[in-house]
Amino acid sequence: MTSEAAVSTPAAISSSPARRDYYWLRSFIAGGVAGCCAKTTIAPLDRVKILLQAQNPHYKHLGVFSTLTEVPRKEGFLGLYKGNGAMMVRIFPYGAIQFMAFDNYKKLLSKQIGISGHIHRLMAGSMAGMTAVICTYPLDVVRARLAFQVKGEHRYTGIVNAFHTIYLKEGGFLGFYRGLTPTLIGMAPYAGFSFFTFGTLKSLGLKHFPETLGRPSSDNPNVLILKPHVNLLCGGVAGAIAQTISYPLDVARRRMQLGSILPDSEKCTSLTKTIKYVYKTYGVKKGLYRGLSLNYIRCVPSQAVAFTTYEFMKQVLHLN
């Protein structure tokens, strides 16, 4: 029986031309579904993270759990899901592009360039993450703006209005790419270490403990895959490690994305200026790593669900 980690190319999946023809589409759908499931799971935590990262005046004096209880009291239960509509519009193509790009970058690095072993997972993950960010970044900016708003103080009435307002008042198309540099810089280690850690744990588990951790794939009995609960564990560990490394850049990205909606936006015009300003004003714990405890709580289930759903969708859509 073959470990799934050893299956490296889509072309080897099936001799059927139809399967090869639709592999990219099926991979795209699997990644999109995985991303939506993961983000829906932790949408309330995402909203709170944005409020804390950008020091929202209504909640900046609160901690993670007190904010989680204060938001429904002040804005109603659906306040925890503010901006989630924009997130779903963004996350399907984001997750789809990221997972699909990872598979193809891994193939490119291995077959065309000759880079293999664990390092090609790290490189492919970084490249896939940055590709997905560039393609979907305007939606992330709009989602952050909508999530930062507090009931009674709305600047934007919805997704379309936010796009229209940002385009007219913040420099046209370039207004949607505020904070792209720290996002890309932060995404490289985040996505890279996330895919690297998951892939490494997966391959080591199937290699050394195949009977304990693995089971035959439902769509291809000759391929060994991780059991669902092991997938969840590996995905959670991958998310925790990746978040720890890249979190300060995520804080800088959010502040730059929010732009003119913040009273101190003129001090957050570049990556270097933003990091220096946050560090000098709020310090490390209350500035660069503010909300990190929440991120651990949110990134572990998010990555766990994302990887597990993707592995499940690969079987449903016959990608193994």
C-alpha positions in Angstrom: 0.0 0.0 0.0 1.3 3.5 -0.9 1.4 6.5 1.4 -0.5 9.4 0.0 2.6 11.6 0.7 4.4 9.6 -1.9 1.9 10.4 -4.7 3.5 13.5 -6.2 1.8 14.3 -9.5 -1.8 14.7 -10.7 -1.0 12.9 -13.9 -0.4 9.7 -11.9 -3.8 9.8 -10.4 -5.7 8.1 -13.2 -5.2 7.0 -16.8 -8.6 8.5 -17.6 -8.3 11.6 -19.8 -11.5 13.0 -18.3 -10.0 12.8 -14.8 -6.8 14.5 -15.9 -8.8 17.2 -17.7 -10.8 18.2 -14.7 -8.1 17.7 -12.0 -7.5 21.4 -11.7 -11.2 22.2 -11.3 -11.7 19.5 -8.7 -8.7 20.6 -6.8 -10.0 24.2 -7.0 -13.4 23.1 -5.6 -11.8 21.0 -2.8 -9.6 23.9 -1.7 -12.5 26.4 -1.8 -14.8 24.2 0.3 -12.0 23.6 2.8 -11.4 27.3 3.2 -15.0 28.1 3.7 -15.5 25.4 6.3 -12.4 26.5 8.2 -13.3 30.2 8.3 -17.0 29.6 9.2 -15.8 27.6 12.2 -13.8 30.6 13.6 -15.6 33.6 12.2 -16.5 35.2 15.6 -12.9 34.8 16.7 -11.7 36.5 13.5 -14.0 39.5 14.2 -12.6 39.9 17.7 -9.0 39.5 16.5 -9.5 42.5 14.1 -11.0 44.6 16.8 -8.2 43.9 19.2 -5.3 44.2 16.7 -6.4 47.6 15.5 -7.2 48.9 19.0 -10.9 49.6 18.3 -11.9 52.4 20.8 -15.0 50.5 21.9 -13.1 47.3 22.8 -9.4 48.1 23.2 -9.7 48.1 27.0 -11.0 44.5 26.9 -9.4 41.1 26.6 -10.2 38.3 24.2 -13.0 36.6 26.1 -14.5 39.8 27.5 -14.7 41.1 23.9 -16.4 37.9 22.8 -19.2 38.5 25.3 -19.3 42.3 24.9 -19.8 42.3 21.1 -23.1 40.4 21.2 -24.3 42.6 24.1 -23.5 45.8 22.1 -24.2 44.7 18.6 -26.3 41.5 18.9 -25.2 37.9 18.2 -24.8 38.6 14.5 -22.2 41.2 15.4 -19.8 38.3 15.9 -20.2 37.6 12.2 -19.9 41.1 10.8 -17.8 41.1 7.7 -18.2 37.3 7.3 -20.1 37.7 4.0 -17.1 39.4 2.5 -14.9 36.7 4.0 -16.9 33.9 2.4 -16.7 35.7 -1.0 -13.0 36.0 -0.5 -12.2 32.7 1.2 -13.5 30.3 -1.5 -11.2 31.5 -4.2 -8.4 32.0 -1.6 -8.6 28.5 -0.3 -9.1 27.1 -3.8 -6.1 28.9 -5.3 -3.9 28.2 -2.3 -4.4 24.4 -2.2 -4.5 24.0 -5.9 -1.3 26.2 -6.3 0.4 24.2 -3.5 -0.1 20.9 -5.4 1.2 22.4 -8.6 4.1 24.3 -7.2 5.2 21.1 -5.4 5.0 19.3 -8.7 7.0 22.0 -10.4 9.7 22.2 -7.8 10.1 18.4 -7.7 9.8 17.5 -11.4 11.1 20.6 -13.2 13.6 22.1 -10.9 14.7 19.0 -9.0 14.0 20.3 -5.4 12.6 17.5 -3.3 12.4 16.4 0.3 10.9 18.5 3.1 12.2 21.8 1.6 10.0 21.7 -1.4 6.9 21.6 0.9 8.2 24.8 2.6 8.8 26.6 -0.7 5.6 25.4 -2.4 3.6 26.4 0.6 5.1 29.9 0.7 4.6 30.4 -3.1 1.0 29.1 -2.9 0.1 31.4 0.0 1.5 34.5 -1.7 -0.3 33.6 -5.0 -3.6 33.3 -3.2 -3.1 36.6 -1.3 -2.3 38.5 -4.5 -5.4 37.1 -6.3 -7.9 37.8 -3.4 -6.3 40.8 -1.5 -9.0 43.4 -2.3 -11.7 41.2 -0.8 -9.6 40.8 2.4 -9.3 44.6 2.7 -13.0 45.1 2.3 -13.7 42.3 4.8 -11.4 43.9 7.4 -13.1 47.3 7.0 -16.5 45.8 7.5 -15.4 43.7 10.5 -13.9 46.8 12.2 -17.1 48.8 12.1 -19.2 49.1 15.3 -23.0 49.3 15.3 -24.1 53.0 15.0 -20.8 54.1 13.5 -20.9 52.5 10.1 -18.8 54.1 7.3 -19.8 51.4 4.8 -23.2 49.9 4.2 -22.0 46.7 2.6 -19.5 45.0 0.4 -20.4 46.9 -2.8 -20.4 50.3 -1.0 -17.1 49.5 0.6 -15.5 48.8 -2.8 -17.0 51.9 -4.2 -15.9 54.2 -1.3 -12.4 52.9 -1.2 -11.9 53.2 -4.9 -13.2 56.8 -5.0 -11.5 58.1 -1.8 -8.3 56.1 -1.4 -6.4 56.3 -4.7 -8.4 54.0 -7.0 -7.3 50.5 -7.5 -4.2 50.9 -5.4 -6.4 51.6 -2.4 -7.3 47.9 -2.3 -3.7 46.9 -1.9 -2.8 48.8 1.3 -0.7 46.5 3.5 0.0 44.0 0.6 3.8 44.1 1.4 3.5 42.9 5.0 0.8 40.5 4.0 3.1 38.8 1.4 6.1 38.9 3.8 3.9 37.4 6.6 2.2 34.9 4.3 5.5 33.4 3.1 6.5 32.0 6.5 2.9 31.4 7.6 1.8 29.3 4.6 5.2 27.8 4.1 5.5 26.5 7.7 1.8 25.5 7.7 2.1 23.3 4.7 5.6 22.2 5.7 4.6 21.1 9.2 1.4 19.4 8.1 3.1 17.6 5.2 6.1 16.5 7.3 3.9 15.3 10.2 1.7 13.5 7.7 4.6 11.7 5.9 6.4 10.8 9.1 3.2 9.4 10.7 2.3 7.3 7.7 5.9 6.1 7.4 6.5 5.1 11.0 3.0 4.4 12.3 0.9 3.3 9.3 -1.4 1.0 11.1 -2.0 3.3 14.1 -2.4 6.6 12.3 -3.4 5.6 8.8 -6.2 4.0 6.9 -6.9 3.2 3.2 -8.4 6.0 1.1 -12.0 5.5 0.4 -11.5 6.4 -3.3 -8.3 4.5 -3.8 -7.6 1.5 -1.4 -4.0 1.4 -2.5 -3.3 4.8 -1.0 -2.8 5.2 2.7 -4.1 8.4 4.3 -4.3 9.8 7.9 -7.3 9.1 10.1 -9.5 12.1 10.5 -8.6 12.8 14.1 -4.9 12.6 13.3 -5.5 15.1 10.4 -7.1 17.5 12.8 -4.2 17.2 15.2 -1.5 17.7 12.5 -3.4 20.6 11.1 -3.7 22.3 14.5 0.0 21.9 15.2 0.8 23.3 11.8 -1.4 26.4 12.4 0.0 27.1 15.8 3.7 27.0 14.7 3.0 29.1 11.6 1.0 31.8 13.5 3.8 32.2 16.2 6.3 33.0 13.5 4.3 35.4 11.4 1.9 37.2 13.9 3.7 40.6 14.2 3.4 41.0 10.4 -0.3 40.1 10.6 -0.8 43.0 13.1 1.0 45.4 10.8 -1.0 44.2 7.8 -4.4 44.8 9.6 -3.5 48.3 10.6 -2.4 49.2 7.1 -5.5 47.6 5.6 -7.8 49.7 7.8 -6.2 52.8 6.5 -8.1 56.0 7.0 -10.6 54.3 9.3 -8.0 54.6 12.0 -7.2 57.9 13.7 -3.5 57.2 13.6 -3.5 56.0 10.0 -0.8 58.5 8.9 1.7 56.6 11.1 0.9 53.3 9.5 1.8 54.0 5.8 4.6 51.4 5.4 5.6 48.1 7.0 8.6 49.5 8.8 6.8 52.6 10.1 3.8 50.5 11.3 5.9 48.0 13.2 8.0 50.7 14.8 4.9 52.7 15.7 3.1 49.8 17.2 6.2 48.7 19.1 6.9 52.2 20.5 3.3 52.9 21.4 2.1 49.6 22.7 5.1 47.4 23.1 5.5 43.7 22.2 2.9 42.0 24.3 0.2 44.6 24.0 1.1 45.7 20.5 2.9 43.4 18.1 1.5 40.3 19.8 -1.9 41.7 20.9 -4.6 39.1 20.4 -2.1 36.3 19.9 -3.8 34.1 22.5 -7.0 34.5 20.5 -5.1 33.6 17.3 -3.9 30.3 18.9 -7.5 29.6 19.8 -8.7 30.4 16.3 -5.8 29.1 14.1 -5.6 25.7 15.6 -9.2 24.7 14.8 -9.1 26.7 11.5 -6.1 24.9 10.1 -7.2 21.6 11.5 -10.6 21.9 9.8 -9.0 23.3 6.6 -6.5 20.4 6.1 -9.0 17.8 7.3 -11.8 19.1 4.9 -9.3 19.2 2.0 -8.2 15.7 2.6 -11.8 14.6 2.8 -12.7 16.5 -0.4 -9.8 14.9 -2.2 -11.4 11.5 -1.6 -14.9 12.8 -2.6 -13.6 14.3 -5.8 -11.1 11.4 -6.5 -7.9 13.5 -6.2 -5.9 10.8 -4.4 
